[in-house]
């Protein structure tokens, strides 16, 4: 009589472990957990990078990268919506003491984020539909969307009850101001931020 093989139960990875595995397998891709779902975004193109570079130059020139705050790319924000949720905005203005507010998985307390920016790419529906909700729930005061597909810049402010109460939409040929709550007064050109090909 032969003994039956005993199979060990297969242990499923947690969402964070799965996100880390995906991140290690797809270099250059951005991996986030939004609404308890893993979201993977391919590397951005040159136009995307140009928009971020132009935004950063204006923010640096305004003095937003000093003793009080810093301008950073690709820093994770821990989201309160789910047990493992986090997002990695394209650009953020954060309090200078951000290092003191690490929560988990290289992600930081949303309370230190003054502003987040997303430049739309292949994950456009996330930037336009899902992220306004999760960033508002997290209490991030200002969410800027550089919507390249629709040639507009949206500035969302006043987060309450899971939504931004104020939506200001700006079109080519216009300028717009960021709220002074970020630390200084900053005015930008929509054309410059959209960063059309030279």
C-alpha positions as CSV (number, residue, x, y, z in Angstrom):
1,X,0.0,0.0,0.0
2,X,1.4,3.4,-1.0
3,X,1.1,6.5,1.1
4,X,-0.8,9.5,-0.5
5,X,1.3,12.6,-1.0
6,X,0.5,15.4,1.4
7,X,0.4,18.7,-0.4
8,X,1.4,21.9,1.5
9,X,-1.2,24.6,1.2
10,X,0.0,27.4,-1.1
11,X,0.3,30.7,0.8
12,X,-1.0,33.6,-1.2
13,X,1.1,36.8,-1.1
14,X,-0.3,39.9,0.5
15,X,-1.1,42.8,-1.8
16,X,2.1,44.6,-0.8
17,X,4.1,41.5,-1.5
18,X,2.5,41.1,-4.9
19,X,3.1,44.8,-5.7
20,X,6.7,44.4,-4.7
21,X,7.1,41.3,-6.9
22,X,5.5,43.1,-9.9
23,X,7.7,46.1,-9.3
24,X,10.8,43.9,-9.3
25,X,9.8,42.2,-12.6
26,X,8.8,45.4,-14.5
27,X,11.6,47.9,-14.1
28,X,10.5,51.5,-14.8
29,X,6.8,50.7,-14.3
30,X,4.9,52.5,-11.5
31,X,3.1,50.1,-9.2
32,X,0.3,51.4,-6.9
33,X,-2.5,49.9,-4.9
34,X,-5.7,51.9,-5.3
35,X,-9.0,50.6,-4.0
36,X,-7.3,47.4,-3.0
37,X,-6.4,46.7,-6.6
38,X,-2.8,46.7,-8.0
39,X,-2.4,49.3,-10.8
40,X,0.7,49.1,-13.1
41,X,1.6,52.0,-15.3
42,X,4.3,51.7,-18.0
43,X,7.2,54.2,-18.1
44,X,6.2,57.7,-19.2
45,X,7.1,59.2,-22.6
46,X,9.2,62.4,-23.2
47,X,6.2,64.7,-23.3
48,X,5.2,63.5,-19.8
49,X,8.7,64.2,-18.5
50,X,8.8,67.6,-20.2
51,X,5.6,68.6,-18.4
52,X,7.1,67.6,-15.0
53,X,10.4,69.3,-15.7
54,X,8.6,72.6,-16.6
55,X,6.4,72.4,-13.5
56,X,9.4,71.7,-11.3
57,X,11.4,74.7,-12.7
58,X,8.5,77.1,-11.9
59,X,8.1,75.6,-8.4
60,X,11.8,75.8,-7.7
61,X,11.9,79.4,-8.9
62,X,9.0,80.3,-6.6
63,X,11.1,79.0,-3.6
64,X,9.1,75.9,-2.9
65,X,12.1,73.7,-2.4
66,X,13.7,75.1,0.8
67,X,13.7,74.8,4.5
68,X,9.9,74.5,4.9
69,X,9.0,72.2,2.0
70,X,10.4,70.1,-0.9
71,X,9.4,69.3,-4.4
72,X,9.7,65.6,-5.1
73,X,8.9,63.1,-7.9
74,X,7.7,59.6,-7.3
75,X,7.2,59.6,-3.6
76,X,4.6,57.2,-2.2
77,X,1.6,58.5,-0.3
78,X,-0.1,56.0,2.1
79,X,-3.9,56.1,1.4
80,X,-6.4,55.5,4.2
81,X,-9.0,53.9,1.9
82,X,-7.7,50.3,2.2
83,X,-5.3,48.4,4.4
84,X,-2.5,48.4,1.8
85,X,-3.4,51.2,-0.5
86,X,-0.8,53.7,-1.7
87,X,-0.3,55.9,-4.7
88,X,2.9,57.3,-6.3
89,X,2.0,60.8,-7.7
90,X,4.2,62.1,-10.5
91,X,5.1,65.2,-8.5
92,X,4.4,66.4,-5.0
93,X,5.1,69.3,-2.7
94,X,5.7,67.9,0.8
95,X,6.6,69.3,4.2
96,X,10.4,69.3,4.8
97,X,10.0,66.9,7.7
98,X,8.6,64.1,5.5
99,X,11.3,61.6,6.7
100,X,9.7,61.7,10.1
101,X,6.3,60.5,8.6
102,X,7.2,57.2,7.0
103,X,4.3,54.8,7.4
104,X,5.1,51.7,5.5
105,X,6.6,50.4,2.2
106,X,8.4,53.7,1.5
107,X,5.1,55.6,1.7
108,X,4.4,58.6,3.8
109,X,1.5,60.1,5.8
110,X,-0.7,62.0,3.5
111,X,-0.8,64.8,6.1
112,X,2.7,66.0,4.9
113,X,1.6,66.4,1.2
114,X,0.6,69.9,0.3
115,X,0.0,69.2,-3.4
116,X,0.1,66.2,-5.7
117,X,0.4,66.4,-9.5
118,X,-0.5,63.7,-12.0
119,X,0.3,64.1,-15.7
120,X,-2.0,61.9,-17.7
121,X,-0.7,58.9,-19.7
122,X,-1.9,55.4,-20.3
123,X,-3.6,55.4,-16.9
124,X,-5.7,58.4,-17.7
125,X,-9.0,57.1,-16.1
126,X,-7.2,56.5,-12.8
127,X,-5.8,60.1,-12.8
128,X,-9.2,61.6,-13.7
129,X,-11.7,59.3,-11.8
130,X,-10.1,57.2,-9.1
131,X,-7.3,59.4,-7.8
132,X,-9.5,62.5,-7.1
133,X,-11.5,60.3,-4.7
134,X,-8.5,58.7,-2.9
135,X,-6.5,61.9,-2.7
136,X,-9.6,63.7,-1.3
137,X,-10.2,60.9,1.2
138,X,-6.5,61.2,2.2
139,X,-7.1,65.0,2.8
140,X,-4.4,66.2,0.3
141,X,-5.3,69.9,-0.1
142,X,-4.5,70.3,-3.8
143,X,-4.6,67.9,-6.6
144,X,-3.4,69.1,-10.0
145,X,-4.1,67.1,-13.2
146,X,-2.2,67.9,-16.3
147,X,-4.7,66.3,-18.8
148,X,-2.7,66.1,-22.0
149,X,-5.4,64.1,-23.9
150,X,-8.0,66.9,-23.4
151,X,-5.5,69.8,-23.4
152,X,-6.4,71.2,-20.0
153,X,-5.1,71.6,-16.5
154,X,-7.4,70.9,-13.6
155,X,-6.8,72.2,-10.1
156,X,-8.9,70.4,-7.5
157,X,-9.1,71.9,-3.9
158,X,-11.1,71.8,-0.7
159,X,-11.3,68.0,0.0
160,X,-14.3,67.0,2.0
161,X,-16.2,63.8,2.4
162,X,-14.2,62.0,-0.2
163,X,-14.4,64.6,-3.0
164,X,-12.8,67.8,-4.0
165,X,-15.4,70.6,-3.7
166,X,-13.7,73.0,-6.0
167,X,-12.7,72.1,-9.6
168,X,-11.0,74.8,-11.6
169,X,-10.4,73.9,-15.3
170,X,-7.9,75.8,-17.3
171,X,-7.4,75.7,-21.1
172,X,-4.6,76.6,-23.5
173,X,-3.9,80.3,-23.7
174,X,-4.8,80.8,-20.0
175,X,-2.8,81.1,-16.9
176,X,-3.7,79.8,-13.5
177,X,-2.6,80.2,-9.9
178,X,-1.9,77.5,-7.4
179,X,-3.5,78.0,-4.0
180,X,-1.3,79.9,-1.6
181,X,-1.8,77.1,0.9
182,X,1.2,75.3,-0.8
183,X,3.5,77.9,0.7
184,X,3.8,80.7,-1.9
185,X,1.9,82.3,-4.7
186,X,2.7,80.5,-8.0
187,X,1.2,81.4,-11.4
188,X,1.6,79.0,-14.4
189,X,0.8,79.0,-18.1
190,X,-1.4,76.1,-19.3
191,X,0.6,76.0,-22.6
192,X,3.9,75.7,-20.7
193,X,2.6,73.0,-18.4
194,X,1.0,71.0,-21.2
195,X,4.5,71.1,-22.8
196,X,3.6,70.6,-26.4
197,X,6.4,69.2,-28.5
198,X,8.9,71.9,-29.4
